[in-house]
Amino acid sequence: MFKTIVITKPSFFAGEADAIARLLDRGDIDMLHLRKPGATKNDMERLISEIPQEWHSRLVIHDHPLLAERYGLYGIHLNSRFPTPPQGWRGSVSRSCHSLKELTEWKPLCNYVSLSPIFDSISKRGYTSAFTAREIAQAVSEGIIDDKVYALGGVTFDRLAEVKDMGFGGAMILGDAWRE
């Protein structure tokens, strides 16, 4: 089943917990990733505690993975700061990949992974598509891209059908979800 995930803006903003709850309540996204590079544990804990508990099971945290267990979050997202799950973690594990080689390395170790950038980024200037349509089709035919691989980078709500048709198992949206 194709999944749609929204990633938070990298910085905090007033009313963010309410905006997250509204996004999850709309019914057209499956999960939300809490990605705040450089945020303190206290800042992340404050945001999570402001999000109604009914949505915690649909949240994935990118840093401070111990908060995932404390608040009953769906999962953790590995990165260079937290390259392995905490001891005893039983929830979902995801990771971002930026090459097909990295994808083949991490996909067996995670519940799902993202591959980026698929399209030119909306939120990061100069971050352009790294894969041709032919490369993606080849990776799908070889089973490298499958239902565990989610497209990231320039993905918009209007492009979800296109991403699904390309062979991805889901899509991750950042810029389009927070347009003003």
N, C-alpha and C positions, 0 to 999 in steps of 0.2 A: 504494500500500500504506500503510495507516494506521500511523503511528509513535507510539511512546510514549517520552517523555523525562522523566527525573527531574532536578530542579535541587537542588543541595546547599543545606544550611542556610547562612545568611549568615556564621555564625561557625564557627571550627574546633572540633572536639571530639575527645577521645581515642578512638583506634580508627577514625577516619573512613576512612582508606585501606582498611582491611579491610571496613568497612561498604559502601563503594562497590564493591569487588570482589564482595562477596556479592550486591548488587543486580544488577550486570551478569551475574553467573553464573546468576541465577535463570532467565533466558531470557524474561522478560515485558516487558523494556524494551529499547529499541534504542540509546539513547544516554544520556549523563549530562552535564549542564552544570555546570561548576565556577564557581560564582558566589559570590565572597567580596568584597563591596564594601569597599574600604579596605585590603585585604590587601596586604602588600608582595610584591615579586617573589620574594624569598627564601622567604617563607612559602608562596607558591603553588608554587614549584619544589620545596620540601620535600614538599608533599602529593602532587604529581604523581610524584615519584621514589619515594614509598612505595606507590603504586598499581602492581600488577604490570603490566609492559610489555604483556602480552597484551591489556589493556583500553585502552591509550592510543588506539588507532584508533577508539574509541567515546566519546571525551571531547571536549567543546567548552569552551573557556575564555572567560570574560567580560572579564577584564582581563589585562594583560601578554601581548598577543598573540604576541610573539616567542617565548614559551615553546611555543606550538603547533607551530612549525616545529622547534624544538630537540628536542622529545619525540615528534614524529610524531602529534600529536593530530588528530582528525577535522576540527575547525573552530574558528572564532572567532565570538564574539557581539559585535556592535557595540553601543556605548552612548555616552552623552555624553562619557565620558572617552576613549574610543577610537572616534571616529565613522567611521573609514575603515580598511580592511585595511592591514597593512604592505605596503610595496613588494614586488611579486613573489609575494604570497601566492596559492597555487593551491588551497587547501583550501576547505571549506565556509564560508559566511558566513551568519549569521543575525542577527536583530534583533527586539526587542520593540516592539510597537505598541499604542497605547491608544485609537485612534480608527480609523474606516474611512478617513478622509482620509490619516492616517499610513500605514495599511496599503497603500493604492494607490500611495503615494509610494515605499515601501521594498520592496515585494514584487518588483518587476522587478530590483532590485539585489542580491537575496539568494537563497540556495538555499531557505530557508524563513524564515518570520516567525511570531511568536506574536501573538495578539490577546488582550488582557485588560482588565479581569476579566470572564470569561464568567459565573461564578457568584460568590457571596459567598466571599471568601478564607478559608482555614483558618489561614494563618500571619500575616496582617496584619489586625489589628483595624480595623473600620470601613471596610474596602476591599470595597465591595459591587459586585455585578454592574452593568455599565455599558451592557448591551445587552438589549433585549427579544428574545423568541423571534421576533417578527415582523421586527425589524431584521436578525437573523441570517439568517432565511429569505430576506429580500429581497437581502441581500448575496450569499448563495449563488446565487440565481437570476440575479443580475447578473454572476456570475463573480468577484466581489471576494474572497469566501471560497472557496477551492478546496483542492486537495491540497498547496499550499505554505503553507497557513495552519494553525497549530496553536493550539488552545484553551489558555488559561492563566488561572488564577485560580479557586480553589475546585474544581479538577478532582481527583477521587479515582479510585482504581483501579476502584471500583464504578460510576463514571459513564463509563467509556471507551466502552461501546456507545452510550450516549446522545450523547456528543460526536461519535462517528463518524456516527450517524444525523442529526445536525444539519448535516453536510456538511463538517466540518473534516477536514484531511488527517492530523491527529495531535493529540496532547495532551501538555501539559507539566505535571508534577506536582511540587509542592514539599511542602506541609504534610503530606499523606497519606503520603508516603514516609518521613517521619521521626517519625511519631507514636510516643510512648513508651509 
